Amino acid sequence: MEEKKTWSVILVITMLASFLTPFMGSSINIALPSIGKIFNANVILLNWVATGFLLSSATFLLPFGKIADMTSRKKIFLSGIILFTVSSVLCALSWNIHVLILFRIIQGIGASMIFSTSTAILTSTYPVSKRGKVLGMNVAVSYIGLSLGPTVGGVLVKFLGWQSIFWCVVPVGVITTLLTIWFIKDEKPVSESHPFDKKGTFIYAVFLSSLIYGFSELPQLKGFLCIIFSFILGFWFVKYEQKNEFPLLNINLLKKNKVFRFSNMAAFINYAATFAVTLLLSFYLQYIKQLNTAQAGLILLFQPVLMALLSPLTGNLSDKVEPRIVATCGMSLSTLGLSMMAFLSYHTPIAYVIVCLIILGTGFALFSSPNTNAVMSSVDKPQLGIASATIATMRLTGQMFSMGMAMLIFSIFIGKNVIDSTHLSDLILSLHIAFGIFSLFCFGGIFASYVRGNVRK
C-alpha cells in the first residue's frame, strides 16, 4: 500500500514537471509582442527568446540522459527543476532583451535535465502492465499545459505584465522540488561507470546547435549552410561513436534494436508533420476567414484539448494491445487529418476545420503515448535515461523541422510581402503545399510505425 502511494506521488511529480515546460513555451509566445514593446526589440531578437530555449534544451538532452544513467536520475531531475525555477525568477527580473535571452537559454538547460530523466523515472517506477497508462497521463498533462498557455498567459500579460508568466511557474517549481526531495529515492547508478564521452558530446552539441539554428534561419543562405554543416557533423558523430568504446549514444542500440530505432523515427516524423499546424491554421483563420485572435484561439483549442482527454485512455490501451498497432492507427488518422487540410479554401466551413482538428487530435493521442511506451519498453533499465533523452530530442528536432519547413514554404510563395488582400491567394497556395508535404511525410511515418516490430514477445 505504501509503495503504491509513493508511485502515485512520483506520478504527480513527473506530471507537474511535464506541465511546466509546454505551459511556458505556449504562454511566452503570447507575451512576445509585449516584451518587444517594453524592450524595443526587433522580430529577430524576439524569435531568439523562443528559439534559445529550444536550442539549449535539445542540445543538452542526450548528455544529461547519459550522465543520469551513470550517476543518479534523481539528482539530475532535481537539479533541472531547481535550475528551471531559479532561471524563471531571473527571466522575470531581466532588464533588457539580451539578458532575457541568456536566462531563457539557461532555463532550456534546466528543461533538458527534466526531459531527459522524468520519463525514465516514471518508467522505472511502474511495472510494465501499468506503464502505458501512466505515460498517457503524463502526456495528457503536457497537452493541458500547451492548451492553457495561450489562454492563461494572455490574461496574465494583460493584467499583470509579461513577467507574471515567469512568476506563476515558480510555486509549481518549488512544490515539485520539495516533493522530489521527499519521495523520490536516490538510486544507485544504473549503468556501468566509465569515462564520459566529452569529445562525442562536443561534436553532438555543435551538430544539433547548427541544425536547430539553421532551421530557425531558413530560408536565408546561412540557414541552408548551417544545415549542410550539421549533416557533415552528424555523419562524423555517428562514425566517431561507432568506434568509441564508451560512446555518448550507443549506435548499436539504434542498429540492433529495431523497435527503438523505428519508434524514434516515427516520433520525429509525427512531430515534424504536425507541429506547424497551429501556425498554419492560425494564418488561415485570421487572414482567410477573418476571425479575431480569440475566435481563432478557441477553434485551435479543439486539438490539444482532445489530445489531453484521450492520451490517458490510449496509453492504457497500449498496455493491453501491442503499442505498434495503436500508434500506427494514430499515425494513419494524423495523415488523414493533414490530407483533409490540404483542401482548405476561401469557402471552407469552419465546421470542416474543426473536424480536421478532431481527427488530427485523436490521431496524435493514439500515437504519442503508445509510441513513448514502445520506446521505453524496448530498452533495459540501464538505458532508460538515454532512451528518455533520445525521444525528447526527436520531439524537439521534429518541432524545429516542422516550423522550418513552414517558414521555407512561406518564403518561397509569399516572400517578404505583408499578407494583405492582394496576397491571400499566395497564402492559400502555401497552405495547400505545406499540408500536402506534411501529409506525405506522415504517410511515410505509417510504415515506420508499423514495421518497428512488437514490444511484447
C-alpha beads as a LAMMPS data file, in Angstrom:
LAMMPS data file: protein, C-alpha beads

457 atoms
456 bonds

1 atom types
1 bond types

-500.0 500.0 xlo xhi
-500.0 500.0 ylo yhi
-500.0 500.0 zlo zhi

Masses

1 110.0

Atoms # bond

1 1 1 0.000 0.000 0.000
2 1 1 2.816 2.363 0.977
3 1 1 4.649 1.509 -2.239
4 1 1 1.579 2.343 -4.359
5 1 1 1.219 5.666 -2.517
6 1 1 4.821 6.500 -3.384
7 1 1 4.146 5.533 -7.009
8 1 1 1.224 7.963 -7.095
9 1 1 3.323 10.809 -5.684
10 1 1 6.089 10.141 -8.228
11 1 1 3.446 10.274 -10.978
12 1 1 2.271 13.651 -9.618
13 1 1 5.890 14.907 -9.543
14 1 1 6.552 13.964 -13.172
15 1 1 3.172 15.383 -14.235
16 1 1 3.964 18.730 -12.588
17 1 1 7.330 18.762 -14.348
18 1 1 5.670 17.842 -17.647
19 1 1 3.219 20.718 -17.243
20 1 1 5.869 23.403 -16.676
21 1 1 7.743 23.422 -19.956
22 1 1 4.859 23.277 -22.503
23 1 1 2.930 25.872 -20.492
24 1 1 5.945 28.159 -20.507
25 1 1 6.549 27.549 -24.205
26 1 1 2.994 28.311 -25.367
27 1 1 2.418 31.231 -22.985
28 1 1 5.694 33.014 -23.806
29 1 1 4.601 33.256 -27.463
30 1 1 1.592 35.303 -26.350
31 1 1 3.882 37.589 -24.343
32 1 1 6.402 38.280 -27.139
33 1 1 4.633 41.377 -28.561
34 1 1 4.519 42.935 -25.073
35 1 1 8.176 42.050 -24.460
36 1 1 9.062 43.631 -27.804
37 1 1 7.350 46.900 -26.853
38 1 1 8.932 47.049 -23.389
39 1 1 12.472 46.324 -24.588
40 1 1 12.092 47.898 -28.061
41 1 1 13.262 44.586 -29.562
42 1 1 13.031 43.572 -33.228
43 1 1 11.456 40.351 -34.531
44 1 1 14.802 38.525 -34.755
45 1 1 15.593 39.103 -31.088
46 1 1 12.065 38.161 -30.050
47 1 1 12.374 34.948 -32.065
48 1 1 15.500 34.109 -30.046
49 1 1 13.539 34.362 -26.794
50 1 1 11.716 31.225 -28.002
51 1 1 14.445 29.621 -30.132
52 1 1 17.201 29.993 -27.492
53 1 1 15.180 27.840 -25.108
54 1 1 14.558 25.132 -27.741
55 1 1 18.187 25.123 -28.845
56 1 1 19.687 24.658 -25.370
57 1 1 17.016 22.099 -24.419
58 1 1 17.706 19.908 -27.439
59 1 1 21.497 20.267 -27.229
60 1 1 21.820 19.048 -23.631
61 1 1 19.190 16.282 -23.655
62 1 1 21.414 13.344 -24.620
63 1 1 24.403 14.360 -22.441
64 1 1 22.226 14.715 -19.334
65 1 1 20.407 11.464 -20.136
66 1 1 23.776 9.694 -20.236
67 1 1 25.015 11.404 -17.062
68 1 1 21.767 10.460 -15.281
69 1 1 22.248 6.773 -16.165
70 1 1 25.856 6.953 -14.916
71 1 1 25.159 8.868 -11.682
72 1 1 21.635 9.449 -10.363
73 1 1 18.419 10.261 -12.203
74 1 1 17.019 11.898 -9.078
75 1 1 19.981 14.294 -8.806
76 1 1 19.775 15.342 -12.462
77 1 1 15.969 15.687 -12.311
78 1 1 16.129 17.684 -9.060
79 1 1 18.922 19.912 -10.391
80 1 1 16.845 20.523 -13.514
81 1 1 13.747 21.558 -11.550
82 1 1 15.803 23.916 -9.371
83 1 1 17.626 25.437 -12.358
84 1 1 14.350 25.859 -14.265
85 1 1 12.709 27.560 -11.264
86 1 1 15.635 29.873 -10.488
87 1 1 16.035 30.846 -14.149
88 1 1 12.286 31.639 -14.286
89 1 1 12.849 34.168 -11.484
90 1 1 15.843 35.595 -13.350
91 1 1 13.804 35.847 -16.586
92 1 1 11.152 37.856 -14.711
93 1 1 13.850 40.185 -13.386
94 1 1 15.532 40.702 -16.805
95 1 1 16.423 44.329 -17.561
96 1 1 16.943 44.021 -21.331
97 1 1 16.192 41.620 -24.179
98 1 1 19.720 40.167 -24.369
99 1 1 19.695 39.257 -20.680
100 1 1 16.257 37.669 -21.107
101 1 1 17.565 35.528 -23.991
102 1 1 20.540 34.437 -21.846
103 1 1 18.298 33.392 -18.952
104 1 1 15.961 31.604 -21.383
105 1 1 18.943 29.573 -22.631
106 1 1 19.757 28.665 -19.020
107 1 1 16.093 27.775 -18.488
108 1 1 16.366 25.471 -21.509
109 1 1 19.315 23.662 -19.908
110 1 1 17.164 23.084 -16.818
111 1 1 14.356 21.795 -19.045
112 1 1 16.749 19.345 -20.745
113 1 1 17.634 17.884 -17.332
114 1 1 13.901 17.413 -16.642
115 1 1 13.087 15.998 -20.107
116 1 1 15.969 13.513 -20.046
117 1 1 15.007 11.960 -16.701
118 1 1 11.272 12.356 -15.971
119 1 1 10.080 9.626 -18.351
120 1 1 12.907 7.338 -17.211
121 1 1 11.959 7.843 -13.529
122 1 1 8.307 7.113 -14.279
123 1 1 9.128 4.049 -16.401
124 1 1 11.485 2.548 -13.795
125 1 1 8.917 3.118 -11.005
126 1 1 5.858 1.450 -12.535
127 1 1 5.570 -2.186 -13.696
128 1 1 5.226 -2.926 -17.400
129 1 1 1.495 -3.681 -17.060
130 1 1 0.745 -0.104 -15.898
131 1 1 3.381 1.757 -17.891
132 1 1 1.244 2.847 -20.835
133 1 1 -1.484 4.244 -18.589
134 1 1 0.849 6.469 -16.517
135 1 1 2.796 7.595 -19.589
136 1 1 -0.536 8.562 -21.149
137 1 1 -1.453 10.606 -18.071
138 1 1 1.944 12.279 -18.210
139 1 1 1.497 13.155 -21.894
140 1 1 -2.016 14.462 -21.184
141 1 1 -0.659 16.980 -18.665
142 1 1 1.779 18.248 -21.305
143 1 1 -1.153 18.933 -23.628
144 1 1 -3.060 20.642 -20.812
145 1 1 -0.063 22.954 -20.327
146 1 1 0.032 23.538 -24.073
147 1 1 -3.699 24.329 -24.114
148 1 1 -3.747 26.598 -21.061
149 1 1 -0.619 28.523 -22.082
150 1 1 -2.180 30.936 -24.609
151 1 1 -5.371 31.494 -22.564
152 1 1 -3.866 31.881 -19.080
153 1 1 -0.780 33.611 -20.499
154 1 1 -2.931 36.146 -22.343
155 1 1 -4.858 37.016 -19.157
156 1 1 -1.673 37.278 -17.087
157 1 1 0.075 39.515 -19.613
158 1 1 -2.982 41.767 -19.943
159 1 1 -3.492 42.358 -16.207
160 1 1 -0.101 41.676 -14.576
161 1 1 2.507 42.165 -17.320
162 1 1 4.759 39.725 -19.184
163 1 1 6.860 38.981 -16.082
164 1 1 3.861 37.261 -14.451
165 1 1 4.226 34.317 -16.861
166 1 1 7.583 33.513 -15.302
167 1 1 6.472 34.241 -11.737
168 1 1 3.456 31.904 -11.962
169 1 1 5.597 28.796 -12.619
170 1 1 7.837 29.424 -9.603
171 1 1 5.394 27.988 -6.983
172 1 1 4.926 24.858 -9.137
173 1 1 8.711 24.515 -9.362
174 1 1 9.116 24.877 -5.584
175 1 1 6.405 22.275 -4.855
176 1 1 7.936 19.851 -7.378
177 1 1 11.376 20.371 -5.808
178 1 1 10.132 19.571 -2.300
179 1 1 8.145 16.507 -3.412
180 1 1 11.202 15.217 -5.322
181 1 1 13.422 15.558 -2.237
182 1 1 10.898 13.768 -0.012
183 1 1 9.564 10.980 -2.214
184 1 1 11.992 10.026 -4.989
185 1 1 14.690 7.672 -3.728
186 1 1 18.306 8.385 -4.576
187 1 1 19.099 5.265 -6.584
188 1 1 22.491 3.820 -7.329
189 1 1 23.912 4.347 -10.831
190 1 1 22.024 2.043 -13.182
191 1 1 24.681 1.940 -15.855
192 1 1 28.298 0.953 -15.672
193 1 1 30.692 3.689 -14.548
194 1 1 33.124 4.638 -17.298
195 1 1 34.705 7.784 -18.787
196 1 1 32.198 10.331 -20.061
197 1 1 32.363 10.868 -23.829
198 1 1 33.445 14.538 -23.851
199 1 1 34.556 14.672 -27.487
200 1 1 31.391 12.952 -28.708
201 1 1 29.315 15.331 -26.574
202 1 1 31.062 18.354 -28.114
203 1 1 30.529 17.092 -31.681
204 1 1 26.893 16.300 -30.883
205 1 1 26.284 19.712 -29.277
206 1 1 27.725 21.595 -32.277
207 1 1 25.844 19.320 -34.704
208 1 1 22.465 19.840 -33.053
209 1 1 23.031 23.573 -32.436
210 1 1 23.902 24.060 -36.117
211 1 1 20.841 22.061 -37.182
212 1 1 18.364 23.948 -34.990
213 1 1 19.942 27.331 -35.696
214 1 1 19.829 26.523 -39.410
215 1 1 16.112 25.741 -39.243
216 1 1 15.471 28.987 -37.369
217 1 1 17.297 30.994 -40.074
218 1 1 15.581 29.432 -43.104
219 1 1 15.221 30.407 -45.893
220 1 1 18.312 32.632 -45.671
221 1 1 21.569 31.296 -47.163
222 1 1 23.199 30.964 -43.730
223 1 1 20.294 28.725 -42.696
224 1 1 20.997 26.276 -45.529
225 1 1 24.769 26.423 -44.870
226 1 1 24.259 25.649 -41.185
227 1 1 22.039 22.669 -42.028
228 1 1 24.597 21.306 -44.536
229 1 1 27.349 21.777 -41.916
230 1 1 25.211 19.966 -39.340
231 1 1 24.740 16.973 -41.682
232 1 1 28.526 16.713 -42.077
233 1 1 28.961 16.843 -38.305
234 1 1 26.150 14.313 -37.837
235 1 1 27.915 11.854 -40.149
236 1 1 31.182 12.433 -38.237
237 1 1 29.370 11.939 -34.911
238 1 1 27.940 8.557 -35.992
239 1 1 31.320 7.341 -37.256
240 1 1 33.076 8.515 -34.080
241 1 1 30.500 6.914 -31.775
242 1 1 30.755 3.578 -33.606
243 1 1 34.498 3.453 -32.884
244 1 1 34.286 4.836 -29.345
245 1 1 34.459 2.270 -26.540
246 1 1 32.305 4.428 -24.244
247 1 1 30.011 6.433 -26.554
248 1 1 27.522 9.146 -25.644
249 1 1 24.954 7.397 -27.859
250 1 1 25.231 3.664 -28.364
251 1 1 24.818 3.434 -32.136
252 1 1 24.366 -0.324 -31.801
253 1 1 21.207 0.410 -29.805
254 1 1 19.812 2.066 -32.934
255 1 1 21.246 -0.526 -35.331
256 1 1 20.263 -3.685 -33.447
257 1 1 17.133 -2.555 -31.592
258 1 1 14.521 -2.310 -34.348
259 1 1 11.704 -1.200 -32.031
260 1 1 13.814 1.600 -30.550
261 1 1 15.071 2.766 -33.957
262 1 1 11.735 2.900 -35.776
263 1 1 9.800 4.234 -32.762
264 1 1 12.138 7.228 -32.540
265 1 1 11.960 7.704 -36.315
266 1 1 8.162 7.650 -36.116
267 1 1 8.242 10.215 -33.271
268 1 1 10.375 12.592 -35.335
269 1 1 8.103 12.204 -38.373
270 1 1 4.931 12.776 -36.363
271 1 1 6.175 15.988 -34.716
272 1 1 7.739 17.213 -37.969
273 1 1 4.422 16.719 -39.784
274 1 1 2.066 18.161 -37.158
275 1 1 3.796 20.823 -35.044
276 1 1 3.378 23.687 -37.553
277 1 1 -0.369 23.008 -37.953
278 1 1 -1.295 25.573 -35.290
279 1 1 0.754 28.273 -37.053
280 1 1 -0.688 27.439 -40.485
281 1 1 -4.301 27.306 -39.296
282 1 1 -3.835 30.490 -37.288
283 1 1 -2.939 32.299 -40.533
284 1 1 -5.841 30.641 -42.359
285 1 1 -8.455 31.501 -39.723
286 1 1 -7.336 35.106 -39.239
287 1 1 -6.406 36.119 -42.798
288 1 1 -8.741 33.986 -44.918
289 1 1 -11.747 33.520 -42.608
290 1 1 -11.304 36.969 -40.980
291 1 1 -11.653 35.703 -37.388
292 1 1 -10.145 37.626 -34.488
293 1 1 -7.403 36.225 -32.240
294 1 1 -9.804 34.996 -29.550
295 1 1 -12.090 33.224 -32.042
296 1 1 -9.157 31.563 -33.814
297 1 1 -7.682 30.512 -30.448
298 1 1 -10.929 28.846 -29.373
299 1 1 -11.105 26.811 -32.589
300 1 1 -7.456 25.766 -32.330
301 1 1 -8.097 24.511 -28.772
302 1 1 -10.027 21.512 -30.156
303 1 1 -6.833 19.632 -30.991
304 1 1 -4.809 19.921 -27.729
305 1 1 -7.887 19.505 -25.503
306 1 1 -8.833 16.295 -27.318
307 1 1 -5.232 15.093 -27.063
308 1 1 -5.273 15.749 -23.299
309 1 1 -8.561 13.891 -22.827
310 1 1 -7.655 10.836 -24.911
311 1 1 -3.934 10.323 -24.092
312 1 1 -4.515 8.524 -20.751
313 1 1 -7.012 6.196 -22.472
314 1 1 -4.705 5.436 -25.411
315 1 1 -1.772 4.907 -23.057
316 1 1 -3.854 2.408 -21.087
317 1 1 -4.885 0.763 -24.361
318 1 1 -1.218 0.245 -25.284
319 1 1 -0.809 -1.820 -22.086
320 1 1 -3.360 -4.291 -23.476
321 1 1 -2.842 -4.008 -27.241
322 1 1 0.573 -4.015 -28.906
323 1 1 1.771 -0.333 -28.982
324 1 1 2.771 -0.732 -32.633
325 1 1 -0.862 -1.289 -33.648
326 1 1 -2.291 1.603 -31.628
327 1 1 0.433 4.065 -32.701
328 1 1 0.110 3.092 -36.375
329 1 1 -3.649 3.739 -36.250
330 1 1 -2.837 7.135 -34.752
331 1 1 -0.328 7.948 -37.493
332 1 1 -2.925 6.945 -40.096
333 1 1 -5.534 9.281 -38.592
334 1 1 -2.967 12.098 -38.472
335 1 1 -2.271 11.530 -42.168
336 1 1 -5.999 11.716 -42.902
337 1 1 -6.408 14.965 -40.937
338 1 1 -3.451 16.620 -42.685
339 1 1 -4.672 15.454 -46.117
340 1 1 -8.089 16.996 -45.476
341 1 1 -6.437 20.303 -44.523
342 1 1 -4.690 20.389 -47.896
343 1 1 -8.105 21.171 -49.443
344 1 1 -8.874 24.291 -47.385
345 1 1 -10.218 27.179 -49.460
346 1 1 -11.878 30.579 -49.106
347 1 1 -15.294 28.939 -48.752
348 1 1 -14.438 26.011 -46.461
349 1 1 -16.866 25.931 -43.496
350 1 1 -15.382 26.381 -40.018
351 1 1 -17.021 23.072 -39.085
352 1 1 -14.733 21.350 -41.627
353 1 1 -11.660 22.850 -39.911
354 1 1 -12.925 21.639 -36.523
355 1 1 -13.465 18.110 -37.900
356 1 1 -9.881 18.148 -39.247
357 1 1 -8.580 19.193 -35.820
358 1 1 -10.621 16.481 -34.088
359 1 1 -9.217 13.815 -36.433
360 1 1 -5.673 15.145 -36.009
361 1 1 -6.011 15.399 -32.215
362 1 1 -7.362 11.849 -31.985
363 1 1 -4.567 10.607 -34.224
364 1 1 -1.876 12.284 -32.165
365 1 1 -3.352 10.949 -28.914
366 1 1 -3.410 7.412 -30.349
367 1 1 0.194 7.782 -31.494
368 1 1 2.078 9.664 -28.778
369 1 1 1.560 7.679 -25.552
370 1 1 1.788 4.197 -27.153
371 1 1 4.877 5.251 -29.111
372 1 1 6.573 6.508 -25.941
373 1 1 5.562 3.253 -24.248
374 1 1 7.205 1.312 -27.090
375 1 1 10.445 3.320 -26.855
376 1 1 10.770 2.955 -23.070
377 1 1 9.778 -0.732 -23.096
378 1 1 12.310 -1.603 -25.805
379 1 1 15.408 -0.933 -23.660
380 1 1 16.817 -2.328 -20.420
381 1 1 16.803 -0.358 -17.164
382 1 1 20.423 0.913 -17.519
383 1 1 19.426 2.606 -20.809
384 1 1 16.189 4.301 -19.686
385 1 1 17.835 7.725 -19.279
386 1 1 19.331 7.759 -22.747
387 1 1 16.053 6.414 -24.198
388 1 1 14.074 9.190 -22.491
389 1 1 16.547 11.783 -23.773
390 1 1 16.518 10.362 -27.304
391 1 1 12.743 10.526 -27.760
392 1 1 12.696 14.049 -26.281
393 1 1 15.389 15.027 -28.806
394 1 1 13.248 13.591 -31.616
395 1 1 10.347 15.724 -30.393
396 1 1 12.300 18.987 -30.302
397 1 1 14.144 18.491 -33.598
398 1 1 10.862 17.417 -35.236
399 1 1 9.202 20.606 -33.989
400 1 1 12.027 22.760 -35.363
401 1 1 11.943 20.908 -38.705
402 1 1 8.189 21.479 -38.957
403 1 1 8.499 25.218 -38.310
404 1 1 11.478 25.460 -40.663
405 1 1 9.526 23.804 -43.486
406 1 1 6.553 26.116 -42.940
407 1 1 8.772 29.216 -42.995
408 1 1 10.580 27.986 -46.102
409 1 1 7.285 27.488 -47.982
410 1 1 6.030 30.930 -46.912
411 1 1 9.289 32.480 -48.048
412 1 1 9.109 30.861 -51.498
413 1 1 5.476 31.720 -52.250
414 1 1 4.881 34.897 -50.210
415 1 1 8.401 36.235 -49.703
416 1 1 8.795 39.362 -47.582
417 1 1 5.417 40.730 -48.612
418 1 1 2.951 41.748 -45.943
419 1 1 -0.078 39.441 -46.094
420 1 1 -2.994 41.549 -47.278
421 1 1 -5.922 41.188 -49.687
422 1 1 -3.551 41.077 -52.683
423 1 1 -1.599 38.069 -51.341
424 1 1 -4.378 35.861 -49.981
425 1 1 -4.186 33.542 -52.994
426 1 1 -0.440 33.091 -52.301
427 1 1 -1.274 32.228 -48.689
428 1 1 -3.847 29.630 -49.782
429 1 1 -1.305 28.094 -52.185
430 1 1 1.301 27.993 -49.417
431 1 1 -1.135 26.227 -47.098
432 1 1 -2.037 23.652 -49.771
433 1 1 1.628 22.852 -50.401
434 1 1 2.560 22.779 -46.691
435 1 1 -0.296 20.463 -45.699
436 1 1 0.343 18.328 -48.787
437 1 1 4.024 17.863 -47.884
438 1 1 3.221 17.201 -44.217
439 1 1 0.558 14.610 -45.117
440 1 1 3.029 12.782 -47.397
441 1 1 5.633 12.899 -44.638
442 1 1 3.107 11.481 -42.162
443 1 1 2.099 8.787 -44.670
444 1 1 5.714 7.585 -44.665
445 1 1 5.541 7.569 -40.871
446 1 1 2.764 4.937 -41.015
447 1 1 5.301 2.435 -42.342
448 1 1 7.997 3.464 -39.831
449 1 1 5.466 2.916 -37.050
450 1 1 4.166 -0.420 -38.378
451 1 1 7.469 -2.162 -39.214
452 1 1 9.040 -1.485 -35.801
453 1 1 8.011 -4.941 -34.529
454 1 1 6.341 -5.943 -31.295
455 1 1 7.417 -4.929 -27.791
456 1 1 5.814 -7.999 -26.222
457 1 1 7.311 -11.294 -27.285

Bonds

1 1 1 2
2 1 2 3
3 1 3 4
4 1 4 5
5 1 5 6
6 1 6 7
7 1 7 8
8 1 8 9
9 1 9 10
10 1 10 11
11 1 11 12
12 1 12 13
13 1 13 14
14 1 14 15
15 1 15 16
16 1 16 17
17 1 17 18
18 1 18 19
19 1 19 20
20 1 20 21
21 1 21 22
22 1 22 23
23 1 23 24
24 1 24 25
25 1 25 26
26 1 26 27
27 1 27 28
28 1 28 29
29 1 29 30
30 1 30 31
31 1 31 32
32 1 32 33
33 1 33 34
34 1 34 35
35 1 35 36
36 1 36 37
37 1 37 38
38 1 38 39
39 1 39 40
40 1 40 41
41 1 41 42
42 1 42 43
43 1 43 44
44 1 44 45
45 1 45 46
46 1 46 47
47 1 47 48
48 1 48 49
49 1 49 50
50 1 50 51
51 1 51 52
52 1 52 53
53 1 53 54
54 1 54 55
55 1 55 56
56 1 56 57
57 1 57 58
58 1 58 59
59 1 59 60
60 1 60 61
61 1 61 62
62 1 62 63
63 1 63 64
64 1 64 65
65 1 65 66
66 1 66 67
67 1 67 68
68 1 68 69
69 1 69 70
70 1 70 71
71 1 71 72
72 1 72 73
73 1 73 74
74 1 74 75
75 1 75 76
76 1 76 77
77 1 77 78
78 1 78 79
79 1 79 80
80 1 80 81
81 1 81 82
82 1 82 83
83 1 83 84
84 1 84 85
85 1 85 86
86 1 86 87
87 1 87 88
88 1 88 89
89 1 89 90
90 1 90 91
91 1 91 92
92 1 92 93
93 1 93 94
94 1 94 95
95 1 95 96
96 1 96 97
97 1 97 98
98 1 98 99
99 1 99 100
100 1 100 101
101 1 101 102
102 1 102 103
103 1 103 104
104 1 104 105
105 1 105 106
106 1 106 107
107 1 107 108
108 1 108 109
109 1 109 110
110 1 110 111
111 1 111 112
112 1 112 113
113 1 113 114
114 1 114 115
115 1 115 116
116 1 116 117
117 1 117 118
118 1 118 119
119 1 119 120
120 1 120 121
121 1 121 122
122 1 122 123
123 1 123 124
124 1 124 125
125 1 125 126
126 1 126 127
127 1 127 128
128 1 128 129
129 1 129 130
130 1 130 131
131 1 131 132
132 1 132 133
133 1 133 134
134 1 134 135
135 1 135 136
136 1 136 137
137 1 137 138
138 1 138 139
139 1 139 140
140 1 140 141
141 1 141 142
142 1 142 143
143 1 143 144
144 1 144 145
145 1 145 146
146 1 146 147
147 1 147 148
148 1 148 149
149 1 149 150
150 1 150 151
151 1 151 152
152 1 152 153
153 1 153 154
154 1 154 155
155 1 155 156
156 1 156 157
157 1 157 158
158 1 158 159
159 1 159 160
160 1 160 161
161 1 161 162
162 1 162 163
163 1 163 164
164 1 164 165
165 1 165 166
166 1 166 167
167 1 167 168
168 1 168 169
169 1 169 170
170 1 170 171
171 1 171 172
172 1 172 173
173 1 173 174
174 1 174 175
175 1 175 176
176 1 176 177
177 1 177 178
178 1 178 179
179 1 179 180
180 1 180 181
181 1 181 182
182 1 182 183
183 1 183 184
184 1 184 185
185 1 185 186
186 1 186 187
187 1 187 188
188 1 188 189
189 1 189 190
190 1 190 191
191 1 191 192
192 1 192 193
193 1 193 194
194 1 194 195
195 1 195 196
196 1 196 197
197 1 197 198
198 1 198 199
199 1 199 200
200 1 200 201
201 1 201 202
202 1 202 203
203 1 203 204
204 1 204 205
205 1 205 206
206 1 206 207
207 1 207 208
208 1 208 209
209 1 209 210
210 1 210 211
211 1 211 212
212 1 212 213
213 1 213 214
214 1 214 215
215 1 215 216
216 1 216 217
217 1 217 218
218 1 218 219
219 1 219 220
220 1 220 221
221 1 221 222
222 1 222 223
223 1 223 224
224 1 224 225
225 1 225 226
226 1 226 227
227 1 227 228
228 1 228 229
229 1 229 230
230 1 230 231
231 1 231 232
232 1 232 233
233 1 233 234
234 1 234 235
235 1 235 236
236 1 236 237
237 1 237 238
238 1 238 239
239 1 239 240
240 1 240 241
241 1 241 242
242 1 242 243
243 1 243 244
244 1 244 245
245 1 245 246
246 1 246 247
247 1 247 248
248 1 248 249
249 1 249 250
250 1 250 251
251 1 251 252
252 1 252 253
253 1 253 254
254 1 254 255
255 1 255 256
256 1 256 257
257 1 257 258
258 1 258 259
259 1 259 260
260 1 260 261
261 1 261 262
262 1 262 263
263 1 263 264
264 1 264 265
265 1 265 266
266 1 266 267
267 1 267 268
268 1 268 269
269 1 269 270
270 1 270 271
271 1 271 272
272 1 272 273
273 1 273 274
274 1 274 275
275 1 275 276
276 1 276 277
277 1 277 278
278 1 278 279
279 1 279 280
280 1 280 281
281 1 281 282
282 1 282 283
283 1 283 284
284 1 284 285
285 1 285 286
286 1 286 287
287 1 287 288
288 1 288 289
289 1 289 290
290 1 290 291
291 1 291 292
292 1 292 293
293 1 293 294
294 1 294 295
295 1 295 296
296 1 296 297
297 1 297 298
298 1 298 299
299 1 299 300
300 1 300 301
301 1 301 302
302 1 302 303
303 1 303 304
304 1 304 305
305 1 305 306
306 1 306 307
307 1 307 308
308 1 308 309
309 1 309 310
310 1 310 311
311 1 311 312
312 1 312 313
313 1 313 314
314 1 314 315
315 1 315 316
316 1 316 317
317 1 317 318
318 1 318 319
319 1 319 320
320 1 320 321
321 1 321 322
322 1 322 323
323 1 323 324
324 1 324 325
325 1 325 326
326 1 326 327
327 1 327 328
328 1 328 329
329 1 329 330
330 1 330 331
331 1 331 332
332 1 332 333
333 1 333 334
334 1 334 335
335 1 335 336
336 1 336 337
337 1 337 338
338 1 338 339
339 1 339 340
340 1 340 341
341 1 341 342
342 1 342 343
343 1 343 344
344 1 344 345
345 1 345 346
346 1 346 347
347 1 347 348
348 1 348 349
349 1 349 350
350 1 350 351
351 1 351 352
352 1 352 353
353 1 353 354
354 1 354 355
355 1 355 356
356 1 356 357
357 1 357 358
358 1 358 359
359 1 359 360
360 1 360 361
361 1 361 362
362 1 362 363
363 1 363 364
364 1 364 365
365 1 365 366
366 1 366 367
367 1 367 368
368 1 368 369
369 1 369 370
370 1 370 371
371 1 371 372
372 1 372 373
373 1 373 374
374 1 374 375
375 1 375 376
376 1 376 377
377 1 377 378
378 1 378 379
379 1 379 380
380 1 380 381
381 1 381 382
382 1 382 383
383 1 383 384
384 1 384 385
385 1 385 386
386 1 386 387
387 1 387 388
388 1 388 389
389 1 389 390
390 1 390 391
391 1 391 392
392 1 392 393
393 1 393 394
394 1 394 395
395 1 395 396
396 1 396 397
397 1 397 398
398 1 398 399
399 1 399 400
400 1 400 401
401 1 401 402
402 1 402 403
403 1 403 404
404 1 404 405
405 1 405 406
406 1 406 407
407 1 407 408
408 1 408 409
409 1 409 410
410 1 410 411
411 1 411 412
412 1 412 413
413 1 413 414
414 1 414 415
415 1 415 416
416 1 416 417
417 1 417 418
418 1 418 419
419 1 419 420
420 1 420 421
421 1 421 422
422 1 422 423
423 1 423 424
424 1 424 425
425 1 425 426
426 1 426 427
427 1 427 428
428 1 428 429
429 1 429 430
430 1 430 431
431 1 431 432
432 1 432 433
433 1 433 434
434 1 434 435
435 1 435 436
436 1 436 437
437 1 437 438
438 1 438 439
439 1 439 440
440 1 440 441
441 1 441 442
442 1 442 443
443 1 443 444
444 1 444 445
445 1 445 446
446 1 446 447
447 1 447 448
448 1 448 449
449 1 449 450
450 1 450 451
451 1 451 452
452 1 452 453
453 1 453 454
454 1 454 455
455 1 455 456
456 1 456 457
